[in-house]
Amino acid sequence: MSHPRADIRAAIMAALAPLVPSPLAALQASRVYPFGADQFPAAAVFSPREPTQRLDVGGDIERQATFVILVTFSATEALEDEADDLALSIEQAMGADPRLDRTALDSWLSLTEIGLSGEGERQVAMLRLSYTVRYVTGASPG
């Protein structure tokens, strides 16, 4: 039996799968992604944090996991427009099913960041969409 986070990550991957090969060239369920420039734009899905709150003594736990969709793409003068176009596609895909195939009670976009990595001609643009995913487990998930 898998941890509920794994099921949620799989549901996010399924929601984003129709975006490959366009507008995304590659998609991976890991923050360790061996994408080359020939695979841009590429997206990685991962969960860096999950605050929890006990709902009752010895019982259920409410979890609010952050799932990040990190898109890397070639940095050009049209960076802002390209980031907005990618964000729109991802937000529409994620917004179509906030319950993520019934793995969550709710999910919502909680933060969008656009940035650059590298220097000079080797700059890579990054779009980071953070989603809060709320779900409940027993004291022992699974």
N, C-alpha and C positions, 0 to 999 in steps of 0.2 A: 504494500500500500504506500502511495506517495504522499508527501507533505502537501497540504492544500496550496501552498505557494507554487509548487510544480504544476498543479492542475490549472491555476490561474495563468501562469506563464504560458502554458500550452494553449489556453483560450485566447490570450493576446496574440500569440504567434498565428493562430488560425484566423483571427480577425484581420491581421496584417497580410496574410498570405496572398490575397488577391492583388496586392500592390506590387508583387513581383511578377514579371520583370519590369513593369512600368507603373508608377514612377520609381520604384526601388529596383536596383539591380541584384541586391543580395540581402538576406535576412538571417540572423542567427540568434539563438536563445542563450547568449553568454556575453559578458562584458569583455572577454578575451576573444577578439575577432581578428583573424588574419586577412583582412580585406586589403586588396591593392587598389590603386587608382583606377584600374580597368574594371573594378566591380562597384564603382561609385554611381549613384548614391547607395550606401549600404547602411542597414539598421541592425542594431544589437538591442536585445531586450534583457533586462536584469532587474533585480530587486536589492537595493543597497540598505534598506532599513525597514523596520516594522515595529512601531510602538504598539503596545498592548494594554488592555485594561480588563481586569477581572469583573465579570458581570454579577457573579454571586460566589459565595464562599465555597471553594472546592469545585466549582462548576465551570460554566462556559467562560471563554475569553474572547473579547472583541479585539480584532486585529485591524490595524489600518496600515497596510503595507504600501510602500512607495515602489512603483514599478516605473523604470526609466526606459524610454525608447530613445536611444542615441543614434542619430543619423549623421554619418560623415559623408561629405561630398566635396567636389572640387571647388576651391575658392575662386570666384570670378567677381567682376565688377557688379554683377547682378545678384550677389550673395543674398541680400535681404529678400528680393522677390523669389528667388529659388527656395529659400528657407520657408517663406510663407506658403508657397505652392505645396511643398512637401508636408508642412504642418497641416494644411487644409485636408489633404488626402488622408493623413493619419488620424486627425481629429474626427473626420467623417466615419472612418472605419471603426474607430473605438466608440464613437457616440451611437453607432447603430445598435449596440447591445451593452448597455452599462452594467448588466449583471454577468457579463462575460460567460455566456453559455451556462448560466446558473451556478458558477463557481464562487460568485460574490453576491453580497447584498446590494452593492452599489459601487460605481467607480466614476471618477471625474478628473479632468485635467486640473492639476494644482499648480503647475509652474512650467513656463516655456523659457528656454535660454538659447541664445544664438551666439556663437563665438568662433574664434579662429585658433588654430594650433599650428605651430611651426613658424618659420621665418622666410622672408624673401619669396622666391619662386616656389618654394615647397610648402606653401600654406594650405591647410585643409580646413574647410568650414565644418562646423558642428551645430546641429540642432538637437537640443535635449528637451524632450517632452516628459514631464514627470506626472504620473497618474497616481492618485490615492485610491486604493482598493480596500473597501471595508468588507470584512467577513467575520464569521464567528466559528470557533472550534470548541471542542470540549477541552478540559484541562490537559489532556494528552491528545494532540492533533492526529488525524489520520483515520 
